[in-house]
Structure formats: C-alpha cells, structure tokens
Amino acid sequence: MSRSNSHADEPTVISDINLSRGWARLFLAIYDSRRTEISPLTLSLSGFDADGVVPEIADVRDALDRTLKLKKKISVDTVAFTIFPERLWKIARGDRERLFALYSGAFPRYVAMNRSVNGRGLYFERMTHFNEATPSNGNQLEFILSNWKEGVRDTMLQVSIFDPARDHTRQARLVFPCLQHVSFVPTNEGLVANAFYATQYVFDKAYGNYLGLARLGAFMAHEMQLPLVRLNVTVGVAKLDGVRKKDASLEPMIAALRAAVAPSIVPGIGEPVGLAGGVSV
C-alpha cells in the first residue's frame, strides 16, 4: 500500500442487521467518493437468528457473485469457506472433532487446487493447525472451547492468524493473510466475535470475509452454548481493489446495491441500524 493513498481520517463505522446491506453501504461509500479506500473502518453486524445465521439480500449476493465471475474472481461462498468450512461442519453433524479431522484430511487438496494462492495456507488451517508447539497441537479453536468454562481470563479467547515467522517478508504483495486476528467475548446477551484486518479488498473478498466470520462465530457460539449476537470487523485499510469505478459492467451490481440501501429510512454511516431501517432477507 502506498502511503500517498492513505489519510489520517476519523474511523468510519457501519452498523447493520443485514450482511448484504452492510456490505452494500461500504462498497457505495467508496464507489461514490473521490477515493478508492476507507481507512480505518469498523463494520458491525447483528440481527443473527437462533442458529447464528445473519440475514442477507439474495439480489445483492447474486449480483456480486455474477460480477465476481465476470471478473474471474472467486465466489462469495468460496471466500467464506477459507475462514469457516460450513459444508464440512454440516457433514460433521455437530461433531467438532470430526469437523477438524475432515478439514485436516482435505487441506492438502485445497492447497493443490490453487497452489499459487493457497500455498501459504488458509485461514481455518491457521486457526486449527497454527503450530504444533502451541497448545492443542496448534488447534487454537479447540484450546478455547476446551478451556473457556474454567473461568480463565478473557484474553485467552483469541486466535492468531498472522505469524511473523512466516509472514514478515519483503514481498511487495502477499495474497495471504489479510485477516490478522480473531477474538471472542462472551457477554450477558451472548457471544460477540471480533476480527481485525490490516488490509481488506472490498470487491474481491469483503462480503465473503464477513460471511465466513459470521459462520465461524456461529460455530463457536454453538459449541459454547451461547447465542451469537454481534460480529465486529475492524479494518486498517478497506480498498476498492479489483474493479474500476468507470467500468460499465458494474452497473447491474451497483443497481442492486442501491436498491438494497434505498428503504424509506436509510441510516447513515456511523449510525446504528435498528428495526426502523427495515430488514431484508
């Protein structure tokens, strides 16, 4: 990232009860501005149902996936899978030990499918196989889930992705990892998940990032026997990377995004969204 593109701005806060609308507000905030990035950003999602599923708007998700495919980018669900393998969790039928075993067995295939992108690892792999010298043989999620009820300190409930031994390099650009850290906070209302990105690519990855983190939060909440009540994502630099603002092929997606944020009362950036803002599923 060039320093000349960054500004020492006040934080931008987007709070919503619908993942699609929250992402649409973020994308349009950059798209409609004279800049190509927001720095820093906090996006906060609530509105999760009893199973930890966050509401979405099908038209937004479909329009984004079509545009990603047109630009030869990976789909929303594929990005989400790198953070939490939802399909394997369904196969495991609620057995987290089986989930971890299924993922461990399949991981070499995931790397082989796209070695140039996946060769440095995947997020769920870092969460569950960080380093064999660390507790639970590097399975940070299992360590948290096995110990959190014992009244240990809150600071134990955190997962590291960035590893200086592997990730402090002099390469001009690394495709992995952008997600640096995840923490979990049990509250009186339920579980809050927090994530930090040094840099996030709003078109290429952000929607899938938020979906994957929501699914990870739902998994952790399920295993901790708590409802998932909020996901907070803090981003050092949120970049409109991978598309040009004047690209005419974006117009169908932009139309879907504007429709999603166009209810009679649309909260502004920095204002929390309540039920008055409307919930679109």
QUIPE-V220400 format. One record per residue. N is the residue number from 1. RES is the residue in three letters. SS is DSSP state (H for helix, E for strand, - for the rest). D_FIRST is the distance of its C-alpha to the first C-alpha in Angstrom with 1 decimal. Layout:
<<N | RES | SS | D_FIRST> <N | RES | SS | D_FIRST>>
This chain:
<<1 | MET | - | 0.0> <2 | SER | - | 3.8> <3 | ARG | H | 6.4> <4 | SER | H | 8.6> <5 | ASN | H | 7.6> <6 | SER | - | 8.4> <7 | HIS | - | 12.1> <8 | ALA | - | 14.5> <9 | ASP | - | 16.3> <10 | GLU | - | 19.2> <11 | PRO | - | 18.5> <12 | THR | E | 19.2> <13 | VAL | E | 21.8> <14 | ILE | E | 23.2> <15 | SER | E | 26.3> <16 | ASP | E | 28.4> <17 | ILE | - | 31.2> <18 | ASN | - | 30.1> <19 | LEU | H | 27.0> <20 | SER | H | 27.0> <21 | ARG | H | 27.4> <22 | GLY | H | 24.8> <23 | TRP | H | 22.2> <24 | ALA | H | 23.7> <25 | ARG | H | 23.3> <26 | LEU | H | 19.6> <27 | PHE | H | 19.0> <28 | LEU | H | 21.3> <29 | ALA | H | 19.9> <30 | ILE | H | 16.7> <31 | TYR | H | 18.8> <32 | ASP | - | 21.3> <33 | SER | - | 19.1> <34 | ARG | - | 17.7> <35 | ARG | - | 14.1> <36 | THR | - | 11.9> <37 | GLU | E | 10.8> <38 | ILE | E | 12.7> <39 | SER | - | 11.9> <40 | PRO | - | 13.8> <41 | LEU | E | 16.0> <42 | THR | E | 19.2> <43 | LEU | E | 21.1> <44 | SER | E | 24.7> <45 | LEU | E | 27.1> <46 | SER | - | 30.9> <47 | GLY | - | 33.9> <48 | PHE | - | 34.2> <49 | ASP | - | 37.7> <50 | ALA | - | 40.0> <51 | ASP | - | 38.4> <52 | GLY | - | 34.9> <53 | VAL | - | 34.0> <54 | VAL | - | 31.7> <55 | PRO | - | 32.9> <56 | GLU | - | 31.2> <57 | ILE | - | 32.0> <58 | ALA | H | 33.0> <59 | ASP | H | 32.3> <60 | VAL | H | 28.7> <61 | ARG | H | 28.1> <62 | ASP | H | 30.1> <63 | ALA | H | 28.4> <64 | LEU | H | 24.9> <65 | ASP | H | 26.3> <66 | ARG | H | 27.9> <67 | THR | H | 24.8> <68 | LEU | H | 22.7> <69 | LYS | H | 25.6> <70 | LEU | H | 25.7> <71 | LYS | - | 22.1> <72 | LYS | - | 22.9> <73 | LYS | - | 20.8> <74 | ILE | - | 22.4> <75 | SER | - | 24.5> <76 | VAL | H | 24.1> <77 | ASP | H | 26.8> <78 | THR | H | 25.3> <79 | VAL | H | 22.0> <80 | ALA | H | 24.2> <81 | PHE | H | 26.3> <82 | THR | H | 23.5> <83 | ILE | H | 23.7> <84 | PHE | - | 27.4> <85 | PRO | - | 29.9> <86 | GLU | H | 32.1> <87 | ARG | H | 34.4> <88 | LEU | H | 35.3> <89 | TRP | H | 36.0> <90 | LYS | H | 38.4> <91 | ILE | H | 40.0> <92 | ALA | H | 40.3> <93 | ARG | - | 42.3> <94 | GLY | - | 41.2> <95 | ASP | - | 41.5> <96 | ARG | H | 38.3> <97 | GLU | H | 39.7> <98 | ARG | H | 40.1> <99 | LEU | H | 36.6> <100 | PHE | H | 35.1> <101 | ALA | H | 37.5> <102 | LEU | H | 36.8> <103 | TYR | H | 33.1> <104 | SER | H | 33.6> <105 | GLY | H | 35.9> <106 | ALA | H | 33.7> <107 | PHE | H | 30.4> <108 | PRO | H | 31.1> <109 | ARG | H | 31.7> <110 | TYR | H | 28.4> <111 | VAL | H | 26.6> <112 | ALA | H | 29.0> <113 | MET | H | 28.3> <114 | ASN | - | 24.7> <115 | ARG | H | 24.2> <116 | SER | H | 21.0> <117 | VAL | H | 19.3> <118 | ASN | H | 21.7> <119 | GLY | - | 22.4> <120 | ARG | - | 20.2> <121 | GLY | - | 22.0> <122 | LEU | - | 22.1> <123 | TYR | H | 21.8> <124 | PHE | H | 25.6> <125 | GLU | H | 26.3> <126 | ARG | H | 24.2> <127 | MET | H | 26.1> <128 | THR | H | 29.5> <129 | HIS | - | 29.2> <130 | PHE | - | 26.7> <131 | ASN | - | 28.9> <132 | GLU | - | 32.7> <133 | ALA | - | 33.2> <134 | THR | - | 32.1> <135 | PRO | H | 34.7> <136 | SER | H | 35.9> <137 | ASN | H | 34.7> <138 | GLY | H | 31.1> <139 | ASN | - | 31.7> <140 | GLN | H | 30.1> <141 | LEU | H | 31.3> <142 | GLU | H | 34.8> <143 | PHE | H | 34.8> <144 | ILE | H | 34.0> <145 | LEU | H | 36.5> <146 | SER | H | 39.2> <147 | ASN | H | 39.0> <148 | TRP | H | 37.9> <149 | LYS | H | 41.4> <150 | GLU | H | 42.7> <151 | GLY | - | 41.6> <152 | VAL | - | 38.7> <153 | ARG | - | 36.0> <154 | ASP | H | 33.4> <155 | THR | H | 30.6> <156 | MET | H | 31.8> <157 | LEU | - | 30.7> <158 | GLN | E | 27.1> <159 | VAL | E | 25.3> <160 | SER | E | 22.5> <161 | ILE | - | 20.2> <162 | PHE | - | 17.7> <163 | ASP | - | 19.8> <164 | PRO | H | 18.8> <165 | ALA | H | 21.4> <166 | ARG | H | 19.7> <167 | ASP | H | 16.0> <168 | HIS | - | 15.2> <169 | THR | - | 14.6> <170 | ARG | - | 13.0> <171 | GLN | - | 12.0> <172 | ALA | - | 8.9> <173 | ARG | - | 8.6> <174 | LEU | - | 11.2> <175 | VAL | - | 13.0> <176 | PHE | - | 14.6> <177 | PRO | - | 14.7> <178 | CYS | - | 12.6> <179 | LEU | E | 15.8> <180 | GLN | E | 16.4> <181 | HIS | E | 19.8> <182 | VAL | E | 22.8> <183 | SER | E | 25.8> <184 | PHE | E | 29.2> <185 | VAL | E | 31.4> <186 | PRO | E | 35.1> <187 | THR | - | 36.5> <188 | ASN | - | 39.9> <189 | GLU | - | 38.7> <190 | GLY | - | 37.0> <191 | LEU | E | 33.8> <192 | VAL | E | 30.4> <193 | ALA | E | 27.3> <194 | ASN | E | 24.0> <195 | ALA | E | 20.6> <196 | PHE | E | 17.2> <197 | TYR | E | 13.8> <198 | ALA | E | 10.6> <199 | THR | E | 8.8> <200 | GLN | E | 11.3> <201 | TYR | E | 11.9> <202 | VAL | H | 14.7> <203 | PHE | H | 16.6> <204 | ASP | H | 16.3> <205 | LYS | H | 16.9> <206 | ALA | H | 17.4> <207 | TYR | H | 21.1> <208 | GLY | H | 21.8> <209 | ASN | H | 20.0> <210 | TYR | H | 22.2> <211 | LEU | H | 25.2> <212 | GLY | H | 24.8> <213 | LEU | H | 24.4> <214 | ALA | H | 27.4> <215 | ARG | H | 29.4> <216 | LEU | H | 28.5> <217 | GLY | H | 29.6> <218 | ALA | H | 32.7> <219 | PHE | H | 33.5> <220 | MET | H | 33.2> <221 | ALA | H | 35.2> <222 | HIS | H | 37.9> <223 | GLU | H | 38.3> <224 | MET | - | 38.4> <225 | GLN | - | 40.9> <226 | LEU | - | 39.0> <227 | PRO | - | 37.8> <228 | LEU | E | 34.1> <229 | VAL | E | 33.6> <230 | ARG | E | 29.9> <231 | LEU | E | 26.4> <232 | ASN | E | 23.7> <233 | VAL | E | 20.0> <234 | THR | E | 17.5> <235 | VAL | E | 13.8> <236 | GLY | E | 11.2> <237 | VAL | E | 9.0> <238 | ALA | E | 11.1> <239 | LYS | E | 9.7> <240 | LEU | - | 12.4> <241 | ASP | - | 11.3> <242 | GLY | - | 14.2> <243 | VAL | - | 16.4> <244 | ARG | - | 17.2> <245 | LYS | - | 19.0> <246 | LYS | - | 21.9> <247 | ASP | - | 22.6> <248 | ALA | H | 26.2> <249 | SER | H | 26.2> <250 | LEU | H | 24.3> <251 | GLU | H | 27.4> <252 | PRO | H | 29.4> <253 | MET | H | 26.6> <254 | ILE | H | 25.9> <255 | ALA | H | 29.7> <256 | ALA | H | 29.9> <257 | LEU | H | 27.2> <258 | ARG | H | 29.0> <259 | ALA | H | 32.2> <260 | ALA | H | 30.9> <261 | VAL | - | 29.9> <262 | ALA | - | 33.1> <263 | PRO | - | 35.8> <264 | SER | - | 38.1> <265 | ILE | - | 36.1> <266 | VAL | - | 32.4> <267 | PRO | - | 30.9> <268 | GLY | - | 28.1> <269 | ILE | - | 24.7> <270 | GLY | - | 25.3> <271 | GLU | - | 28.9> <272 | PRO | - | 30.1> <273 | VAL | - | 31.7> <274 | GLY | - | 35.3> <275 | LEU | H | 38.0> <276 | ALA | H | 38.6> <277 | GLY | H | 35.4> <278 | GLY | - | 36.9> <279 | VAL | - | 36.1> <280 | SER | - | 35.5> <281 | VAL | - | 35.9>>
